[in-house]
Amino acid sequence: MSTGVEGETNGHALRTARHTEITKLDRVVIRFAGDSGDGMQLTGDRFTSEAAAFGNDLATLPNFPAEIRAPQGTLPGVSSFQLHFADYDILTPGDRPDVLVAMNPAALKANIADLPPGGTLIVNTDEFNKRNLVKVGYDTDPLEDGSLESYQMHKVAMATITRAALDETGLSKKDAERAKNMFALGLLSWMYHRPTEGTEVFLREKFAKKPDIAEANILAFRAGWNYGETTESFAVTYEVAPAKLAPGTYRQITGNTALAYGIVAAGQQSKLPIVLGTYPITPASDILHELSKHKNFGITTIQAEDEIAGVGAALGASYGGALGVTSTSGPGLALKSETIGLAVMTELPLVVIDVQRGGPSTGLPTKTEQADLLQAMYGRNGESPVPIVAPQSPADCFAIALEAARIALTYRTPVLLLSDGSVANGSEPWMVPDVAELPDLSVEFASRPNATDGSEEFWPYMRDPATLAREWAIPGTPGLQHRIGGLEKQDGKGSISYDPANHDHMVRLRQAKIDGVKVPDLVVDDPSDKARVLVLGWGSSYGPIGAACRRVRKLGHSIAQVHLRHLNPFPANLGEVLRAYDRVVIPEMNLGQLAMLLRARYLVDAISYTKVAGLPFKAEELQGVLTAVVKGETVKGVSA
């Protein structure tokens, strides 16, 4: 039976013919951890794919070093992949693992504090030698000194068994040991009754040019499965039934892939070519990688020499009648700011994707943060307003990309899309939409002179009275010669103007255009309709906040939740929503940037709860904070 609340499990046991118990669970959190060269991301991704194919709801949290190859066996070199899968709808990748697979002492030391007492610990004993133990500060072998007695520990010589399974392949000892991650995957697949055919097909396709390597990995995968089947160490296996999701066709998707698909869809729905001008940067590079595969949909990708050239190419494409897109992270957004300002002045559509990471400067390239909101809002010279949107989950990235394109094309403006590392690299099921239900993003280009003084001229800054968007003329269209650029424009005509009154008028006009962007009203989640405390979040905090609210309600308290996907302009009913509650809590992975904006705009004494650890919020920490606020207690780390 499903509890329907993250962080809790129910289960009952059956027995197979060989007396192995099968315990039915509603949810499980597994973390694979090892050296950055141990293939933990691939292992976790394959287990995730099989969970998705099986029909579970799921959420993932990859965590890996920024260095291409950190020193082997060290704490900075630990890479992990956490997967939460369940038979009901879940919102987060889980706070703590129920099962920890540790491939070496560094992985154990870096992750054991997160494993609750009674949790399952599977360790690769081959790596627990004196040299590796000393490297991470163990004075004694934790597998033998009794320090791990509170866990259900399974000691498995993964490398040794893998080498034995591949003995007849002719691979070297070193090459054979590289397949030990597939042994671990096979063992966990047996434990949780995951299908195997998909992984074997994947391995044959991945290593199609090296069939001997493909077969070696498959042999290691089968060896892990068979080890579970034959050893007496594992007396229990587990089943997690498929989730009861809304009818439809689903696939597992990461946030970056969903953003790329959303951009492809925007091109199709607008009937415009897409030009991505970008420069590779973690954690946004996968958007470039994915879009480069879709030239058949009219996608052109340009890997420029730097961030400035990338956004310049995208803006130039928009000037030429395409939809320009650029992708980056916080440091790159800073470099692009001048060209984004140029897009504000020229009033051309441009989608700027910022996959936020820890800062400042180079900061934490592979860790997540939400600290670019104020840069997105104000990080340009002069009065330079732009709309801002943010996805709330990996699957939501598809819809938010379409929304960014809608705003950019309808209002002729650059739009900033603020994703972040946990959304970009995390994955969840995504219902593939019906193409017929996607929004119509088609645009009309200027086709004739529009001057109001009787001349046969084209004035580029004549506007749609409903949206205040200027007309968009493709260069080379006969009779529509015009000039645009970074200098201030005369209203209507578009000629260069230094007139003070005109500048004041144009500044206010550009602001009014952004203020007038139509965004949907907020819908508050308050099942009791009696809550006096509101939790408001934006971006990737949606899942942890939602999971925490479920827990608080299960404790018998009333609490309301609302989430912002549009950050500029804010939804029209935001002020009304904020004023309807006695207390408003705003959790953010920064030092309170949204809270500051809301306090200034709506004069609401919001309670700010912040975290800048490079990791997303845990539901349990937010549960504690929210429960205390509901009770009127003082909470450490909360500022009002």
C-alpha positions as CSV (number, residue, x, y, z in Angstrom):
1,M,0.0,0.0,0.0
2,S,1.2,3.5,-0.8
3,T,1.4,6.0,2.0
4,G,1.2,8.8,-0.5
5,V,3.7,10.9,1.6
6,E,7.3,11.2,0.7
7,G,9.7,9.9,3.4
8,E,7.5,7.0,4.6
9,T,7.1,3.4,3.5
10,N,4.8,0.5,4.0
11,G,5.5,-3.0,3.0
12,H,4.6,-6.7,3.4
13,A,6.6,-9.8,2.5
14,L,6.1,-12.9,0.4
15,R,8.5,-15.8,-0.3
16,T,9.8,-17.2,-3.5
17,A,10.5,-20.8,-4.2
18,R,14.0,-20.5,-2.9
19,H,12.8,-18.8,0.3
20,T,13.9,-15.3,-0.6
21,E,11.5,-12.8,0.8
22,I,9.8,-10.3,-1.6
23,T,9.0,-7.2,0.3
24,K,6.5,-4.8,-1.4
25,L,7.4,-1.1,-0.9
26,D,5.7,2.0,-2.1
27,R,9.0,4.0,-2.5
28,V,12.7,3.5,-2.4
29,V,15.7,5.9,-2.6
30,I,19.0,4.4,-3.9
31,R,22.3,6.2,-4.1
32,F,25.2,4.9,-6.2
33,A,28.5,6.4,-5.1
34,G,32.1,5.8,-6.2
35,D,35.1,7.4,-7.8
36,S,34.4,9.8,-10.7
37,G,35.8,7.1,-13.0
38,D,33.6,4.4,-11.7
39,G,30.6,5.2,-14.0
40,M,28.1,6.0,-11.3
41,Q,26.2,8.5,-13.5
42,L,25.8,5.8,-16.2
43,T,24.8,3.2,-13.6
44,G,22.2,5.5,-12.0
45,D,20.9,6.6,-15.4
46,R,20.4,3.0,-16.5
47,F,18.5,2.1,-13.3
48,T,16.4,5.2,-13.8
49,S,15.6,4.3,-17.4
50,E,14.4,0.8,-16.3
51,A,12.3,2.3,-13.5
52,A,10.7,4.7,-16.0
53,A,10.1,1.9,-18.4
54,F,8.5,-0.1,-15.6
55,G,6.1,2.7,-14.9
56,N,7.3,4.1,-11.6
57,D,7.2,7.8,-10.8
58,L,10.8,8.9,-10.2
59,A,13.1,11.8,-9.5
60,T,16.9,11.9,-9.7
61,L,19.8,13.8,-8.2
62,P,23.2,13.4,-10.0
63,N,26.1,14.8,-8.0
64,F,29.6,14.9,-9.5
65,P,32.9,16.7,-9.2
66,A,33.7,19.8,-11.3
67,E,37.2,18.4,-12.2
68,I,37.4,16.3,-15.4
69,R,39.3,13.7,-13.4
70,A,39.7,14.4,-9.7
71,P,42.4,12.4,-7.9
72,Q,41.3,8.8,-7.7
73,G,40.0,7.5,-4.4
74,T,39.8,11.0,-2.8
75,L,36.8,12.7,-1.3
76,P,36.8,15.5,-3.9
77,G,36.6,12.8,-6.6
78,V,33.4,11.1,-5.3
79,S,30.6,11.0,-7.8
80,S,27.1,9.9,-6.8
81,F,23.7,9.4,-8.4
82,Q,20.5,9.3,-6.3
83,L,17.2,7.9,-7.5
84,H,13.8,8.0,-5.8
85,F,11.2,5.8,-7.4
86,A,7.7,5.0,-6.2
87,D,4.2,3.7,-6.9
88,Y,2.7,7.2,-6.4
89,D,3.5,10.7,-7.4
90,I,6.7,12.0,-5.8
91,L,8.2,15.5,-5.9
92,T,11.9,15.1,-4.9
93,P,14.8,12.7,-5.4
94,G,14.6,11.9,-1.7
95,D,16.3,13.3,1.4
96,R,18.3,10.2,2.4
97,P,19.0,7.0,0.6
98,D,17.4,3.7,1.8
99,V,20.2,1.9,0.0
100,L,23.8,3.2,-0.4
101,V,26.2,1.4,-2.9
102,A,29.7,2.5,-2.0
103,M,32.4,1.5,-4.5
104,N,35.4,2.6,-2.4
105,P,36.3,4.1,1.0
106,A,36.0,7.7,-0.2
107,A,32.4,7.1,-1.4
108,L,31.6,5.5,1.9
109,K,33.0,8.4,4.0
110,A,31.4,11.1,1.8
111,N,27.9,9.5,2.0
112,I,27.5,7.3,5.1
113,A,26.2,10.2,7.2
114,D,23.1,10.4,4.9
115,L,22.2,6.7,5.4
116,P,19.7,6.3,8.2
117,P,20.2,3.5,10.8
118,G,18.8,0.3,9.5
119,G,19.5,1.3,5.9
120,T,21.1,-1.1,3.4
121,L,24.8,-0.6,2.7
122,I,26.5,-2.5,-0.2
123,V,30.2,-2.0,-0.3
124,N,32.9,-3.1,-2.9
125,T,35.4,-4.7,-0.5
126,D,38.1,-4.9,-3.2
127,E,38.8,-1.1,-2.7
128,F,39.1,-1.2,1.1
129,N,42.9,-1.6,1.3
130,K,45.2,0.2,3.6
131,R,46.3,2.8,1.0
132,N,42.8,3.8,0.1
133,L,41.7,3.9,3.7
134,V,44.6,6.2,4.7
135,K,43.9,8.4,1.7
136,V,40.5,9.5,3.1
137,G,41.5,9.5,6.8
138,Y,40.3,6.2,8.1
139,D,42.6,4.9,10.9
140,T,40.9,1.5,10.8
141,D,38.8,-0.4,8.3
142,P,35.2,0.6,8.9
143,L,34.0,-2.7,7.4
144,E,35.7,-4.5,10.3
145,D,35.8,-2.1,13.3
146,G,32.1,-2.2,14.2
147,S,31.4,1.4,13.3
148,L,28.8,0.3,10.7
149,E,26.8,-2.1,12.9
150,S,23.7,0.0,12.7
151,Y,23.3,-0.7,9.0
152,Q,22.4,-3.8,7.0
153,M,25.8,-4.2,5.4
154,H,26.6,-6.5,2.5
155,K,30.3,-6.9,1.7
156,V,30.8,-7.8,-2.0
157,A,34.1,-8.2,-3.8
158,M,32.7,-6.6,-6.9
159,A,36.0,-6.2,-8.8
160,T,37.1,-9.8,-8.1
161,I,33.8,-11.3,-9.2
162,T,33.7,-9.1,-12.3
163,R,37.2,-10.1,-13.3
164,A,36.3,-13.8,-12.9
165,A,33.1,-13.3,-15.0
166,L,35.2,-11.8,-17.8
167,D,38.1,-14.1,-17.5
168,E,37.4,-15.8,-20.9
169,T,37.0,-12.5,-22.8
170,G,40.7,-11.8,-23.0
171,L,40.4,-8.3,-21.5
172,S,43.1,-7.0,-19.3
173,K,42.6,-6.9,-15.6
174,K,42.2,-3.1,-15.7
175,D,39.7,-3.2,-18.5
176,A,37.7,-6.0,-16.8
177,E,37.5,-4.1,-13.6
178,R,36.0,-1.1,-15.4
179,A,32.8,-3.1,-15.8
180,K,32.2,-3.4,-12.0
181,N,29.6,-0.7,-12.2
182,M,27.6,-2.9,-14.4
183,F,28.0,-5.7,-11.8
184,A,26.5,-3.3,-9.2
185,L,23.7,-2.4,-11.6
186,G,22.9,-6.1,-12.1
187,L,22.8,-6.8,-8.4
188,L,20.5,-3.8,-7.7
189,S,18.3,-4.8,-10.7
190,W,17.9,-8.3,-9.1
191,M,17.1,-6.8,-5.7
192,Y,14.3,-4.6,-7.1
193,H,13.0,-6.9,-9.8
194,R,14.0,-4.5,-12.6
195,P,13.8,-5.7,-16.2
196,T,17.2,-6.5,-17.9
197,E,16.5,-6.5,-21.6
198,G,16.6,-2.7,-21.9
199,T,20.0,-2.4,-20.3
200,E,21.5,-5.1,-22.5
201,V,20.1,-3.4,-25.6
202,F,21.5,-0.1,-24.4
203,L,25.0,-1.5,-23.9
204,R,25.1,-3.1,-27.3
205,E,24.1,0.2,-28.9
206,K,26.4,2.3,-26.8
207,F,29.4,0.1,-27.6
208,A,28.3,-0.9,-31.1
209,K,31.8,-0.1,-32.5
210,K,33.4,-2.1,-29.7
211,P,31.4,-5.3,-29.5
212,D,33.9,-6.9,-27.2
213,I,33.4,-4.1,-24.6
214,A,29.7,-4.3,-25.0
215,E,29.6,-8.1,-24.3
216,A,32.0,-7.6,-21.3
217,N,29.6,-5.1,-19.7
218,I,26.7,-7.4,-20.4
219,L,28.5,-10.3,-18.8
220,A,29.3,-8.1,-15.8
221,F,25.7,-7.0,-15.6
222,R,24.5,-10.6,-15.6
223,A,27.1,-11.6,-13.1
224,G,25.7,-9.0,-10.7
225,W,22.2,-10.4,-11.2
226,N,23.3,-14.0,-10.8
227,Y,25.3,-13.1,-7.6
228,G,22.1,-11.8,-6.0
229,E,20.2,-14.9,-7.2
230,T,22.7,-17.4,-5.8
231,T,24.3,-15.8,-2.7
232,E,22.9,-16.3,0.8
233,S,23.9,-12.8,1.7
234,F,20.7,-11.3,0.3
235,A,17.6,-12.9,1.9
236,V,15.2,-10.2,0.8
237,T,14.3,-8.7,-2.6
238,Y,11.9,-5.8,-3.1
239,E,9.1,-4.7,-5.4
240,V,7.8,-1.2,-6.1
241,A,4.7,-1.3,-8.3
242,P,4.1,1.0,-11.2
243,A,2.7,4.4,-10.3
244,K,-0.9,5.4,-11.2
245,L,-0.1,8.3,-13.4
246,A,-2.5,10.1,-15.7
247,P,-3.1,8.3,-19.0
248,G,-0.6,9.2,-21.7
249,T,2.8,8.3,-23.3
250,Y,5.7,9.0,-20.9
251,R,9.4,9.1,-21.2
252,Q,12.2,9.8,-18.7
253,I,13.6,13.3,-19.4
254,T,16.2,15.6,-17.9
255,G,15.6,19.3,-17.6
256,N,18.2,20.2,-20.2
257,T,16.8,17.7,-22.7
258,A,13.3,19.0,-22.0
259,L,14.5,22.6,-22.6
260,A,16.0,21.5,-25.9
261,Y,12.8,19.8,-27.0
262,G,10.8,22.9,-26.0
263,I,13.0,25.0,-28.2
264,V,12.5,22.6,-31.1
265,A,8.7,22.8,-30.5
266,A,8.9,26.6,-30.4
267,G,10.5,26.6,-33.8
268,Q,7.8,24.3,-35.2
269,Q,4.9,26.3,-33.6
270,S,6.3,29.6,-34.8
271,K,7.3,28.4,-38.2
272,L,10.6,30.1,-37.7
273,P,14.2,28.8,-38.0
274,I,15.9,28.4,-34.6
275,V,19.5,29.6,-34.2
276,L,21.3,28.7,-31.0
277,G,24.4,30.8,-30.5
278,T,26.2,29.6,-27.5
279,Y,29.5,28.7,-25.7
280,P,29.8,25.4,-23.7
281,I,29.5,25.9,-20.0
282,T,28.5,23.6,-17.1
283,P,25.7,22.8,-16.5
284,A,24.1,24.2,-19.7
285,S,26.2,22.4,-22.3
286,D,23.8,19.5,-22.8
287,I,21.3,21.9,-24.4
288,L,23.8,22.6,-27.2
289,H,24.5,18.8,-27.5
290,E,20.9,17.9,-27.8
291,L,19.8,20.7,-30.2
292,S,22.7,19.9,-32.5
293,K,21.0,16.6,-33.2
294,H,17.9,18.2,-34.6
295,K,19.0,20.0,-37.8
296,N,16.0,18.3,-39.6
297,F,13.7,20.6,-37.6
298,G,15.4,23.8,-38.8
299,I,17.7,24.1,-35.9
300,T,21.1,25.7,-36.5
301,T,23.6,25.5,-33.6
302,I,26.7,27.7,-33.4
303,Q,29.4,26.9,-30.9
304,A,31.0,30.3,-30.8
305,E,34.5,31.3,-29.5
306,D,33.1,32.9,-26.4
307,E,29.9,33.9,-24.6
308,I,29.7,37.3,-26.2
309,A,30.0,35.9,-29.7
310,G,27.3,33.3,-28.9
311,V,24.7,35.8,-27.9
312,G,25.7,38.1,-30.7
313,A,25.1,35.4,-33.2
314,A,21.7,34.6,-31.6
315,L,20.6,38.3,-31.7
316,G,21.8,38.7,-35.3
317,A,19.7,35.7,-36.2
318,S,16.7,37.3,-34.7
319,Y,17.4,40.5,-36.6
320,G,17.4,38.3,-39.7
321,G,14.0,36.8,-39.0
322,A,14.8,33.7,-36.9
323,L,14.2,33.0,-33.3
324,G,17.6,33.5,-31.6
325,V,18.4,31.4,-28.5
326,T,21.5,31.4,-26.3
327,S,22.3,29.2,-23.3
328,T,24.7,29.7,-20.5
329,S,25.2,29.7,-16.7
330,G,25.8,32.6,-14.3
331,P,29.3,33.6,-15.4
332,G,28.3,33.6,-19.0
333,L,25.1,35.6,-18.3
334,A,27.3,38.4,-16.9
335,L,29.3,38.4,-20.1
336,K,26.2,38.5,-22.3
337,S,24.6,41.4,-20.4
338,E,25.7,44.1,-22.9
339,T,24.2,42.3,-25.8
340,I,21.0,41.5,-23.9
341,G,20.8,45.3,-23.3
342,L,21.2,45.7,-27.1
343,A,18.3,43.3,-27.6
344,V,16.2,45.4,-25.2
345,M,17.0,48.6,-27.2
346,T,16.4,47.0,-30.6
347,E,13.3,45.2,-29.3
348,L,14.1,41.9,-30.9
349,P,13.0,38.4,-29.7
350,L,15.7,36.5,-27.9
351,V,15.5,33.5,-25.5
352,V,18.4,33.5,-23.0
353,I,18.7,30.3,-20.9
354,D,20.6,30.6,-17.7
355,V,21.2,27.2,-16.0
356,Q,22.2,28.6,-12.6
357,R,25.1,27.2,-10.6
358,G,27.0,28.1,-7.4
359,G,28.9,31.3,-7.6
360,P,30.3,33.9,-7.5
361,S,32.9,33.9,-10.3
362,T,33.6,30.3,-11.4
363,G,32.2,29.2,-8.1
364,L,30.8,25.6,-8.0
365,P,30.4,24.6,-11.6
366,T,28.6,21.3,-10.9
367,K,26.5,22.4,-7.9
368,T,23.1,24.1,-7.9
369,E,22.0,27.5,-6.8
370,Q,19.3,30.1,-7.4
371,A,21.5,33.2,-7.0
372,D,21.1,34.8,-10.5
373,L,17.6,36.2,-9.9
374,L,18.8,39.8,-9.2
375,Q,21.3,39.6,-12.1
376,A,18.5,38.5,-14.4
377,M,16.3,41.3,-13.1
378,Y,18.8,44.2,-13.0
379,G,22.1,43.0,-14.4
380,R,22.3,45.4,-17.3
381,N,23.1,49.1,-17.6
382,G,20.3,51.6,-17.7
383,E,16.6,50.9,-17.3
384,S,16.7,47.6,-19.2
385,P,13.7,45.4,-18.2
386,V,13.2,41.8,-19.4
387,P,10.6,39.2,-18.7
388,I,11.9,36.3,-16.5
389,V,10.5,32.8,-16.3
390,A,11.6,29.7,-14.3
391,P,10.8,26.0,-14.6
392,Q,9.7,24.2,-11.5
393,S,10.9,20.7,-12.4
394,P,12.8,18.8,-15.2
395,A,9.6,18.0,-17.1
396,D,8.3,21.5,-16.8
397,C,11.3,22.7,-18.8
398,F,9.5,21.8,-22.0
399,A,6.5,24.0,-21.2
400,I,8.7,26.9,-19.9
401,A,10.8,27.0,-23.1
402,L,7.6,27.4,-25.1
403,E,6.4,30.1,-22.7
404,A,9.7,32.0,-23.0
405,A,9.4,31.8,-26.8
406,R,5.8,33.0,-26.7
407,I,6.7,36.0,-24.7
408,A,9.8,36.8,-26.8
409,L,7.9,36.6,-30.1
410,T,4.7,38.3,-28.9
411,Y,6.3,41.2,-27.2
412,R,9.6,41.5,-29.2
413,T,11.8,41.3,-26.3
414,P,14.7,39.2,-24.8
415,V,13.4,36.7,-22.2
416,L,15.5,35.2,-19.4
417,L,14.8,31.6,-18.5
418,L,16.3,30.7,-15.2
419,S,16.8,26.9,-14.8
420,D,19.4,25.5,-12.3
421,G,21.7,22.6,-11.9
422,S,19.3,20.3,-10.1
423,V,16.6,20.8,-12.6
424,A,19.0,20.6,-15.6
425,N,20.6,17.3,-14.5
426,G,17.7,15.8,-12.7
427,S,15.1,13.6,-14.4
428,E,11.5,12.6,-14.0
429,P,8.7,11.2,-16.2
430,W,7.4,13.5,-18.8
431,M,4.1,13.1,-20.5
432,V,4.7,13.6,-24.2
433,P,2.2,16.3,-25.3
434,D,-0.2,16.2,-28.1
435,V,1.2,18.4,-30.8
436,A,-2.3,19.6,-31.7
437,E,-2.5,21.1,-28.2
438,L,0.8,23.1,-28.3
439,P,0.3,26.9,-28.5
440,D,0.4,28.7,-31.9
441,L,3.4,30.9,-31.8
442,S,3.2,32.1,-35.4
443,V,4.3,35.7,-36.1
444,E,3.6,38.2,-38.9
445,F,6.5,40.1,-40.3
446,A,6.1,43.7,-41.6
447,S,5.3,43.7,-45.3
448,R,4.6,47.3,-46.2
449,P,5.6,50.9,-45.2
450,N,3.8,52.1,-42.1
451,A,4.8,55.7,-41.7
452,T,2.0,58.0,-40.3
453,D,3.2,61.1,-42.0
454,G,2.1,60.1,-45.5
455,S,5.6,59.1,-46.6
456,E,6.4,55.7,-48.1
457,E,8.8,54.9,-45.2
458,F,9.0,52.0,-42.8
459,W,9.2,53.1,-39.2
460,P,10.6,50.3,-37.1
461,Y,9.2,51.5,-33.8
462,M,5.5,51.6,-34.7
463,R,3.8,49.5,-32.1
464,D,0.9,47.1,-31.7
465,P,-1.4,49.0,-29.3
466,A,-2.3,45.8,-27.4
467,T,1.2,44.5,-26.7
468,L,3.4,47.6,-27.4
469,A,5.6,45.3,-29.6
470,R,7.2,47.0,-32.5
471,E,6.9,45.7,-36.0
472,W,9.5,43.1,-37.1
473,A,10.8,43.5,-40.7
474,I,13.2,41.1,-42.3
475,P,16.2,42.8,-43.7
476,G,16.1,42.9,-47.5
477,T,12.4,43.3,-47.7
478,P,11.8,45.8,-50.5
479,G,10.7,49.2,-49.2
480,L,11.3,48.4,-45.6
481,Q,14.8,49.7,-45.2
482,H,15.4,50.7,-41.6
483,R,18.1,51.3,-39.0
484,I,18.3,49.9,-35.5
485,G,21.1,49.8,-33.0
486,G,22.1,50.5,-29.5
487,L,21.6,54.3,-29.4
488,E,18.3,55.7,-28.2
489,K,15.6,55.7,-30.8
490,Q,13.0,58.3,-31.7
491,D,9.5,56.9,-31.0
492,G,8.0,55.5,-34.1
493,K,10.6,56.6,-36.7
494,G,13.5,54.9,-35.0
495,S,16.1,57.5,-35.9
496,I,18.8,58.3,-33.3
497,S,17.5,60.6,-30.7
498,Y,19.2,62.5,-27.8
499,D,16.0,64.4,-26.9
500,P,15.5,64.2,-23.1
501,A,11.7,64.0,-23.3
502,N,11.9,61.3,-26.0
503,H,14.3,59.2,-23.9
504,D,12.0,59.5,-20.8
505,H,9.1,58.4,-23.0
506,M,10.9,55.5,-24.5
507,V,12.2,54.2,-21.2
508,R,8.7,54.2,-19.8
509,L,7.4,52.6,-22.9
510,R,9.8,49.7,-22.8
511,Q,8.9,49.2,-19.1
512,A,5.2,49.4,-19.8
513,K,5.6,46.7,-22.5
514,I,7.2,44.3,-20.0
515,D,4.7,45.2,-17.3
516,G,2.0,44.4,-19.8
517,V,3.1,40.8,-20.5
518,K,0.2,38.6,-19.9
519,V,0.9,35.8,-17.4
520,P,-1.6,33.4,-15.7
521,D,-2.8,34.1,-12.2
522,L,-1.5,32.1,-9.3
523,V,-3.5,29.1,-8.0
524,V,-2.9,28.4,-4.3
525,D,-2.7,24.8,-3.1
526,D,-4.5,24.9,0.2
527,P,-6.6,21.7,0.7
528,S,-8.0,22.8,4.0
529,D,-8.9,26.3,2.9
530,K,-8.0,27.3,6.5
531,A,-4.2,27.9,6.3
532,R,-2.8,31.1,7.8
533,V,0.8,30.4,6.6
534,L,1.7,30.5,2.9
535,V,4.9,29.0,1.5
536,L,6.0,30.6,-1.7
537,G,8.9,29.4,-3.9
538,W,10.3,29.6,-7.4
539,G,12.3,27.4,-9.7
540,S,13.5,24.0,-8.4
541,S,12.3,24.6,-4.8
542,Y,8.9,23.4,-6.0
543,G,9.5,19.8,-5.2
544,P,11.0,20.1,-1.7
545,I,8.4,22.7,-0.7
546,G,5.6,20.5,-2.0
547,A,6.9,17.4,-0.2
548,A,7.4,19.4,3.0
549,C,3.9,20.7,2.9
550,R,2.5,17.2,2.5
551,R,4.4,16.2,5.6
552,V,3.2,19.2,7.6
553,R,-0.4,18.5,6.6
554,K,0.0,14.9,7.6
555,L,1.0,16.1,11.1
556,G,-2.4,17.8,11.3
557,H,-1.4,21.4,10.4
558,S,-2.9,23.6,7.7
559,I,-0.5,25.2,5.3
560,A,-0.8,26.7,1.8
561,Q,1.7,26.6,-1.1
562,V,2.0,28.7,-4.2
563,H,4.8,28.7,-6.8
564,L,6.1,31.4,-9.2
565,R,7.0,30.4,-12.7
566,H,6.9,34.0,-13.9
567,L,9.2,36.4,-12.0
568,N,8.9,39.4,-14.2
569,P,6.3,40.6,-14.5
570,F,4.8,38.9,-11.4
571,P,1.3,37.4,-11.8
572,A,-1.4,40.1,-11.4
573,N,-2.9,38.5,-8.3
574,L,0.4,37.9,-6.4
575,G,-0.1,40.9,-4.1
576,E,-3.7,39.7,-3.2
577,V,-2.4,36.2,-2.5
578,L,0.4,37.5,-0.2
579,R,-1.9,39.7,1.8
580,A,-4.4,36.9,2.3
581,Y,-2.1,35.1,4.8
582,D,-0.7,36.0,8.2
583,R,2.8,34.8,7.5
584,V,4.6,34.1,4.2
585,V,7.7,31.9,4.1
586,I,10.0,32.0,1.1
587,P,12.7,29.3,0.8
588,E,15.4,30.1,-1.7
589,M,18.9,28.7,-2.6
590,N,20.4,32.2,-2.3
591,L,20.5,34.8,0.5
592,G,16.9,36.0,0.0
593,Q,16.7,37.6,-3.4
594,L,13.0,36.9,-4.2
595,A,12.1,37.8,-0.6
596,M,13.8,41.2,-1.0
597,L,11.9,41.8,-4.3
598,L,8.5,40.9,-2.7
599,R,9.1,43.0,0.4
600,A,9.9,46.0,-1.8
601,R,7.1,45.5,-4.2
602,Y,4.3,44.5,-1.9
603,L,5.4,45.7,1.5
604,V,4.9,42.2,2.9
605,D,7.0,41.1,5.8
606,A,8.1,37.9,4.2
607,I,10.0,35.3,6.2
608,S,13.2,34.3,4.3
609,Y,14.7,30.8,4.7
610,T,17.9,30.4,2.7
611,K,20.5,27.8,1.7
612,V,23.6,28.1,-0.4
613,A,25.2,24.7,0.1
614,G,25.3,23.7,-3.6
615,L,22.6,21.1,-3.0
616,P,18.8,21.4,-3.2
617,F,16.6,21.7,-0.1
618,K,15.6,18.5,1.7
619,A,11.9,18.0,2.5
620,E,12.7,17.1,6.0
621,E,14.6,20.4,6.7
622,L,11.7,22.4,5.2
623,Q,9.2,20.4,7.2
624,G,10.9,21.4,10.4
625,V,11.0,25.1,9.4
626,L,7.4,25.2,8.2
627,T,6.1,23.3,11.2
628,A,7.8,25.7,13.5
629,V,6.4,28.7,11.6
630,V,2.9,27.3,11.7
631,K,3.3,26.9,15.5
632,G,4.6,30.4,15.9
633,E,8.0,29.2,17.1
634,T,11.4,30.9,16.4
635,V,13.3,29.1,13.7
636,K,17.1,29.2,13.4
637,G,18.2,30.4,10.0
638,V,15.0,32.2,9.2
639,S,15.0,36.0,8.8
640,A,11.9,38.2,8.9
